[in-house]
C-alpha cells in the first residue's frame, strides 16, 4: 500500500520533539512512526504466547523535505558529501577544483549546443532557450538534498560490493521575481539534479549487515549508520551523475510535438592524481556516433549482443555492456519518450533484421527482436530517463508544505520510481533475512515485478508485437495508440478530463530536432469537454471539462493562457503573478501517489489539497527559460 504523504506533517511534528538534533521520525508504513502513550489496563493472568518481533521494513527512499533539510544541515550538503568541503552556495562550490572541472565540461556542452543552433541562447528572447550556466557558480544558487536512495539491489552489478547509496540534489536559486517586482525575491528550483553515488562496501556477511542497517525506526538512525560520515567518504565515492535540461523549445516553435526539450546526461569519476572530475562511460549506453563510424567495433558489440548469456542478462535487466563501446555523454529528449529515436540508442545502431535469427522464445521480456531492442533502449541512460518519468527525471523531490501552489509538484517522484519501491524493499529485506532473492528488474515502463504485467491509468501496453504481448491493461482500461507504433497507453474507453485528443505517430530521426508528428488526428472529448491541443503545449492533446462538471477522477485546476502568459512574462512580471492573471479554471485529471498521470504529464498542485495532471513545462521550476540571473 502506498504511503499517504498527507500524514507526514503530523509525523514530523512528533519526530522533531523526540529526536533532538537528529532528523525527524518518518513512518515507513501506513502506521505513524510515533504513537500515543499506552493505555494502562489490569494485567491478564493468562500468559500470552511468545511472538517473534516484526522487523521494520528497510528504507529504500528518504524523501520528506523536513527530514532531508535536517540531514543537509547536519553535514549532508553537496559540498561536504561530493567534494569533501562544506559549501553554502554554488559560488563557494566553484572554488573547489573538482567541482569546477565538472561544470567546465557542462559549459562546453552548452557551448556546443549554441554553436550548432543559431537560434539558441539564454532567456525568453531566444526561440530556443538554453540553460544559464551562471547558476552553477552563483552565490544565489545552491543544491538542495531531495532524496536519499538505498540501492543495495544493485549489488548484482558489482558482486564485491553491497550495492550503492545515492544522495540526489536539485539545483535551486533565489532571484528577483521580475523587473516589475519592486525588489521582491523568488525562490525556485531548476531542472537539474546531481546524484552523488557511494559504494556500500562489502561487509563479509553476504551484505546482511548492510541490509539490516537500513532497518531503522526513523531517518535519524540512518544518519548514524549507513549515512554516517564513516560510510559516505570520498574513498567510497563511486561517481557523480548529472541530469540537466540544457535546452527547451516552446510549443509555439514546435507545435506538432507540443514543444521540445533536451537533457544532457553525464557521469563523472574523481581522479585524485589529476585533481579533477573525469567523464565516465554511461551504463549500457552505446556511443552511437562513434560506432556508426567504426564498423569493426559495431560488429564486436553485435557479436556480444548475440551471446546466450548476454540475452539472458538483458531479459533479467542485469546486463552490463562492454565499457569500450559506451558514450560519456548523451542527450535525452521530451516529449514522446521512446517514440523518438534519440532516446533509443540501441535501435539507432541495430535493426530487427540483424536480430531475426536469435532464439528468443524462451525469454519473458525479449521474445521478439522488437521487444529485445526496446528492452535494451530502456536499459540505456537516455531510454530509462524517458520511460514513465517526470520530463526526463525520476526524482525531483517532494515540495515543502508551504511551497507556492502555482509552481509546485504534487508528486516529486516518477511513476517508474513509485512502481520500483516495493521490489527494492523486498530485495533489501530478503538480504537482511538471509533468504533467497531474485535480482531481476522489470523494464522501466512497466508497473510491478510480476508477469504478465497489467498497467493502470497511463501505463504501457503492447500494440501487437508478439514479444510485447505480456504488457496489458487492467480492466476496464484499454490499450490506446497515441504516438508510438509499438506501445500504447492504458486509458479509459470513454474520454474524460486528461484523455488525449490529438494523436499521431512520431516520424523520428537520430537528430531529434527533425522529429515530427505527421497529420495528428483529432479525437472527440466528452460532451462537456474541449481539447487543449499540441499547439498550446499539451502533448497528444488533453481534454478539459468545466469545473462545475467534474467526474470521479477529476479536480479543478488552472491552465495559463499561452499568449497572455508569455506576454506577461515578457514585461518582467513575476512568474506567479503571470500564472494568476492569465490562468482559467478547468477540470483536469486528478492525481496523487496512487494515481499517476500519463506520459508527458506531471502531477502538479492545484490548491485545496488537490493535484492535477499538467504538461511539465507549465511549471516554472521545470523550464530553463524565464529564470532571472
N, C-alpha and C positions, 0 to 999 in steps of 0.2 A: 504493500500500500504506500502511495506517495505521501511524503510529509507535507503537512499544511504549513506554508510559510507564515500564515496569519497568526499562528500561535507563538512565533519566535520572539516577539516583543515582550510578551509576558515572561517567557523563559529567561530572556536576557536580564530583565529587572531583578529576578530572583538570583540569577547566577552572579551578577556583579556584587551583590551583598555577600555571597557565600565564598567567593574565590579571591577576594583581596586583589593583589597585584596580578594574579593570573587572569587568563581570558575567561569570559563568562561561560557558564554551562549552557550547552545546547542539546536539545533532545535528539537522539539518533533514530528514534522511532516515533510513532504517533503519541506515545505517552510522554508527558513533560519530564524534564530532567530533574526537577525539584518538586517534591510532593508536600502536601500539608502535614503538620505534626500528627503523629499517630494517635488514634483514639484509645484511651485506657479502658480495658474490659477485665472482668474477673477471669482468672486463669482456668483453662479447661483441664480437668483432672485426667482426661484420656490423652496419653502420649500421641503426638502427631507422627505419622510416618516420616522417616528421613527422606529428604529430596535433595537431589544434586543442584547446586546453584546454576542458574541460567547465565551463560556467558553473554556479555554485552556484544552487540553486533559491531564489527570493526568499522572505523571511519575510513571512507574512501574519498570523501569530498567535504571539505570545510568551506562554507560559502557565506555564512551570515556576516553582514557588514560590520556589526559591532565587535564580533569575535576577531575578525581579520584586522580591524583597526587597532585593537588591543595588542595583537601579535606584532603588527608593524611597529607600533610604538615601543615594543619590548625587544627590538633588535632585528626584526624580520623585514626591514626596509630593503629595497633593491640594492642600494649601495653596499650595505653590510653583507647581504646574502650573496650577491653575484660577483662583488669585486673586493670584498674584504675591508671596506671603509664606509662608515655611515655617511649619508648624503641627504640633506633635507629637500633638495630640489635638483633639477637637471643641470643647472649651472655648476653646482658642486660635483655632480656626477661626471661632467665633461672634463674635469681636471684629472680624472683617473685615466691613465694611458690605455687600459684595456677597454673601458667603455668608449673612449674617444676613437679608438681604432675600429670599433664596431659601427659607430654611427658614421664614420667616414665611408664605410662600404655602402651604407644606406644612402648617403648623399650621392654617391656615384650612381647608384641605381636610379635615383630621381633625375640626375643629370642626363642619364641615358634615355629615359622616357622623354624628357623635354627635347633632347637632341633629334629624336626621330618624329616629333609631333609639334609642328609649328603652332598649333592651337593650345598647347598645354602651358599652364602657368598657375601660380598661387593666387587664389582669390576669385570672386564671383565674376569679374570682368572677362575671364577666360572661358572659352567654350568647354575646354577640358581642364578640370581643376586638379591641381597637384597637392599632395601632402606638403605642408610647410615644415621644412627640416629645422627651422629655427627653434621649434618647440623642444627639440632633442637636447638643446643646451641652454634653455631659458630658465631664469630664476623664478618665473611664474608657472612653471610646469614641473610635474613630478609623476612618479609611477605608484599607483595605489595597488596594494595587495587585494586581489579579488577572488582568489581561490587557492586552497592547498589540496593537492590531489595525491592520493596514495595509489601508485601504480605498481604494487607488488606483483600484480598479474603479468607484468612484462618480464618476469624472470625467464620466461621461455626464450627471449631474445639474447640473454646473457646468463647462461646457467651458473656461472661462477659468482653471480650477484643475486640479491634478493629484490630485483626489480628497481623501481625508481620512486623518488619523491619529487613532486613538481610544485613549484610556487609560481603562480600566474599573476602578473602585474598588468594594470591597464593605465595607459597614458591619460593624465588629467591636467587641466590648466585653469588658471584664473586670469581673466582679462576684462577690459572694459566691455560693457554689454553692447555698445554700439556708439556711433558718432553722436547720436542724439540722446544718449543715456544720462547725460549730466553727471558723469563721473561714477555711475553705478558699475559694480563689478559683477561678473557672472562666472560661476564655476561649472565646468563641464568636463566630461570625458571625451576622448577622441578614439577613432577606430584603429587602435594599435595595442597589441599585447606583447609582453615579454615573458617567456616561460623559462624559468631557471630550473634546470633538471639536475638532481643529485642521484648518485647511486645509493641504494641501500646495501651496504656491504654484507657479504656472506657471514652468517652467524655460526656456522659449524653445526647447525642443528636442523638442516633442511629448511631453513627460513622460518621455523616455527616461532622462535623468539621474536624475530622481526614482526611477524604477523600478529602475535599476541600483544606487541607493544602498541598496536593501533586499536586495541580493545580497551578504551578508556571511557569513563562516565562523562567526561566533558573535555572540551578542547584545551583547557588549561593544562591538563595532564599530558596531552600530546607535546606541549612545549617543553616539558621536562624529559620526554622520551624521544620519539622519532623526529621531533622538530627541535631538538636541543642544539646548542652551539657545537657540541662534540660530533653530532651527526652531519650537520649542514656546514661542512668545512670545504674550503677550496680544494683540498685533497680528494674529496668525494664528488666534486663538480664534474658532471658528465658533459653538459652543453648549456648554451643559452639560445633559445629559439624565438624568432621574431615573426610576427604576422602583422602586416601594416597595410592599410588601404593607401596605395600610392597615387591613384588617380580615380576620378569619377566624372562621368559624362551624364548630365541630367537627361530626363526623358524628352525634353524639347530638342535635344541633339540626336538622340536615338529613340524616336517614338515607337518603332516597331518592337524593340526589345524592352521598352519601358525603362530605358537608361542602361548604363554600363559602368562597371567599376572593376578595378584590378587591385589585387592584393599580393605583394611580394612576400614570399616565404623564404626564410634563411635560418641556418643553424650555425652557431659559432662554437669553437672549442678554445680553451685557454692554452696558449703557448707561452709557458713561463720563460723559456730560453729567449724567445723573440720579444717578450714583454708586450704581447698584444693578443687580441682575439683573431682566430683564423677561421674563415669559412669552411664548413664541413659538408660532406655529402648528405643529401636529404634521403631519408629512409625510403627504399622501394620506389624512388622517383627517377626514372631514366633521363639522361641528358639527350633529349630528342634531337636537337640541332646537331650535336656532335656525332651521334650515332648514325644520323642520316648521311653524314659526310664520310663516315668510316664503315665501309661495307664489312670489313673483317670483324670489327667489334660488334656490329649488329648481328652478324651470323653467330658469333660466340654467345651473345645474350639469348638469341633464339634457341640455340642448342641447349643452353641451361634451362630455358623455359620448358622444353620438351621432355625433360627428365622426369620419370615417375615420382621420384622423391620430391621434386620441386612442385609438381602438380598437387601432390598430397598436402604439402605445406600451404600452398595457395588456397586450397579448399578449406583448410582449417584456419586460415587467416593468420598464420605464424611464419610466413616465408620471409627470408632476408635476401634481397637481391645483391649480386656481387657489387662491391663498392666501386670498382673501377668504371662501372657503366653509369654511375649516378650523377645527377646535377647538384650543384652547390647553391643554386637559386632557381626559383620557379615562380610564375605568377598564376594565381587562380583568379577566375573572373565570375562576376554575377551580373544579372540574374541568369536563370535557366539551367544551373547545375551541370549535370553530366550530359545534357543535350548539346553542350558546347565542347568542341574538340580540344580547346585549350586546357580543359580540366581532365582530359583523358590522355595522358602521355603514352600509355601502352597501346591504346588504339591508334594513336598518331604514328607509332612505329610499325605495328604489325596489323595485318588484316585477317579476317576469319578464314580466308582460303589457306593461309600459311599454317593454320592450326587444325585444318579439317581432318587430318589423318590421326589425330591423337585419340587415345582411348579415354574417354571422359565419362562414360555411362555409369561407372561405379562411384562417382563423386556427387556430393549433395548439392553444392552451390555452383559448380562449374561444369555442368553436364552438357554444355554445348560451347562452341568457340565464342559465340556472343557473350554467354554468361562468364566464360573464363576471362575475356578481356575486360568486362565490366567489373569483375571481382578484383582484377589487378589494378584497374584505374582507381578503385576506392581504397586500395592499399597504398597508393601514392599520396604524397602530401597534398597536392592540389586537388585530387579527386576526393580525398577524405574531407578536406575543408569545405567542399561544396556538396556534401551529402548530408541532408537533413540538418543544416547548420543555421547559424544566425548571420546571414550575409557574409560568409567566409570565416566565421569564428564558431568555436564550440563552447567557449566560456568567456563571457563579457562581464560577468559579475552582477550579483543582485544589488538592487538600489537601496540606499538608506530610506527609512520610513519618511523622512522629511524632504525627499527629493522633489524637484519641480515636476508636477504632474504633466506638464506639456512636453517634457523631454525625458521621460523615464521608462525604462523597460519594466514590463510586468514580470517577465521571466528572463533571468540573465544567463541561462544555460540552454543549449540546443536540444531539440528533440532526440538527436542521436545520443548525446551525453546522458540525458534523463533515462533513456532506454538501457544504457550500459551499466548504470549504477548497481542494479540488482546482481548482474553477473559478476561484477568486480567484488561486491561484498561477499557473495557466496564463495568466490575463489579464495579471498583472504581468510575467511572463516575456516574453510577446509584445510588450508595450510596450517593455521593455528591449532586446529584439532588433530592434525596428523592424518587426515583422511585423503583418499584419492581425489584428484582434481583434474579436470579436462581443460587444457588451455585454449580450446577452440574459441575463436572470435567470429561473430557473425558479420556480414557485410555492413558497412557504415550506414546504409539507408534502410536497414531492417530493424524492426522492433523485437525485443526479446532475444532469447537464446535457443528457442525450440524450432524444429522443422516439422511440418511446413509452417511458414510464417504468415500470419494474417494481420494486416495493418489496420490501425484505427484511422480516424479522420486525418488526411494529409499524408498517410503512409504510402509506401510504394508497392506496386503490383506489376506482374508480368503481363505483357500485351500480346503474347502468342508464341514467343520463342520457347521451345521445349525445355531449355536449360534454365528458364526463369519461371517455370510453372509452379514452383514451390512458394512463390510470392503471391499472396492473395489478399483479400479484404475481409474484414469482419462484417458479418451481416448486421444491418441491411445495406452496408455501403457497397458500391460497385466500382470497378476499375475504369477510370476515365482517362482518355488520352488528352494531354494538354499541349506539350511541345516536344516530347521525346518519343521516338518511334518504338523504342524497346520497352520502356517502363512507364506505366501510368500512375495515377494518383487515386487513392481511395476517397470517394466523395459520395454524398447522398444523391439518390436518383432525382430528387426534386430540388432544384436550386433554391438556396436561401442566402441570407447575408454571408458574404465571404466566398461564395462559389465563383469559379471562373466564368467569364462571359465573353472572352475574346481569345480564341485558341488558334494555334497554328504551329506546324513543325518548324524547328530551327534549321536553317541552312547554314552549316558551320564549316569553318576552316581552322587550320592551326593558328593563323593570325586572327585573334578574337575580334579585332576591330572591324573585320569584314563579315562577321556573323549577321544574319538577317532572319526575321520571321516572315516567311513568304505568305502573302494573301491570308492574313488572320481572319478567322471566321467568327462572326458574332453569334453568341448563344443567349437565348432569352433568359432573363431573370424571372422571378415570381411576378404575379400580377401587380404587386405593390413595389417591386424592386426596380432599380435602374442600374446601369452598368457604368462604372468608372473604368475607362479603358487604358490600354498601354500608353497612349499619348500623354496622359497626365500622371504616369508613374506607377501604374498598377499592373505588374507582370501577369499576363494571362487574363487581365481584366478582373474586376471584383464587383459582385453585386452588393448594393447597399439598399437599405429599406428605411422608411420613416421611423423615427424613434417611438412614434405612437403605435407602431405595429410590430413590436419585437416578438420573435419566436423564442422557443425554449433555449436555444443555444446562441442567443444574440444579446448584445448590450449596446447602449448608446454611447457613441464616442464623437470625436470631432475630426473633420477632414479639412486641412487647409486648402483654399482655392489657389491653384497653381500660379496664375498670373498675379493675382492680388498679393499672394505671399511673397513671390520673388520681387515684385515691385517694392514691397515694404522693406525687405532686406536691403535692397539697393540704396535706400535712403539713409541707411545707417542705424535703423531702429533695432532694438534687441530682438533676438530670435523669439523669445517667449511672447513678447508683445505682438509680433507679426503673426504668430500662431493664433493668438486670442482674437485678433482683429480680423483675420482673414478666414477663419475656420467656420464651417457649417456643421450642425449636428447631423448624425447619420447612424442608423442601425448597422452594426458590423458583427462579425462572428466573435463571440466571447471566447476567452482562453484563460488557462491557468496551468498549474503544474500537472494536471491530469488531462488537459485538453489542449493539444498542440495546434499550431497553425499549419497551413500547407506551405510547401516550398516557396521561398522568396518573400515570405511574410514573417513578421516578428510579433511577439506578444507585448504590447505597449500599454502602459497605464492610461486609463480613461477617466479616472476620478470616481468618487463614491464607492471605492473598493472594487471597482471593475477593471478588467483589462480586455483589450480588443486586438484583433489581427490587423496589422497595417504593413505597408511596404517599409523596409528598414530605413530608407533614406528620408522618410518623413520625420525622423528623429535627428535633431541637430548633432547629437553625440556620435552618430554613425556615418557622418559625411565629412569629407576633408574640406569642403568649400564653406566659406562663410565664417570660419573661426577667426576672430581678430588676432593679430600678432601681439 
